[in-house]
Amino acid sequence: MDKCYKSESDYLKQRFDNLTITVTGNYYIPFVDENVKSALATAIGDGIGVTESDLSTITSNSQILRGNTSIVDFPEYAKVGKMMSFSNCSNLETLGFDTAYCTTIWQDDNYYYNCGKLHKFVIYDIVNWYNSGTSRRNGNRVPPTEVSSRVH
């Protein structure tokens, strides 16, 4: 198979002992918010899902989610690695960042214009971040840091 979710592949392998699954492409990223997945799958993915390779095609200052009032939670934004505009994403509440972008979160207020519900930032130590979406340091699971603050 070309692409699939790692969790689905692992489940099938556990359920059927003699099953061999070969994924020739990349695994899809599991998104918390189905609306984020749908918007990105349409814009940069294959219409079904989004891989890390797909995310790498996003350019800095991307406008692909700008004005999307359906998205609420996007902790996976930490995997994008480039600044994106969320202007007029009026229902957006949560964004994830890797430690490299912590100093540039408020690079330009226009990135977050009219995001009045945005109040939760999940900061990941991305140095050894695996596809599972969790951080690891020296083999130990390191939970992300959550910072809540209303954006005005």
Sequence and secondary structure as in RCSB ss.txt:
>XXXX:A:sequence
MDKCYKSESDYLKQRFDNLTITVTGNYYIPFVDENVKSALATAIGDGIGVTESDLSTITSNSQILRGNTSIVDFP
EYAKVGKMMSFSNCSNLETLGFDTAYCTTIWQDDNYYYNCGKLHKFVIYDIVNWYNSGTSRRNGNRVPPTEVSSR
VH
>XXXX:A:secstr
   EEHHHHHHHHHHSTT     SS EE   SSHHHHHHHHHHTS SS  BHHHHTT  TTB TTTT SS  EEG
GGGGT S B  TT TT  EEEEEGGGGGGTTS GGGGTT TT  EEEEE  TT  TTS EEETTEEE  EEEE  
  
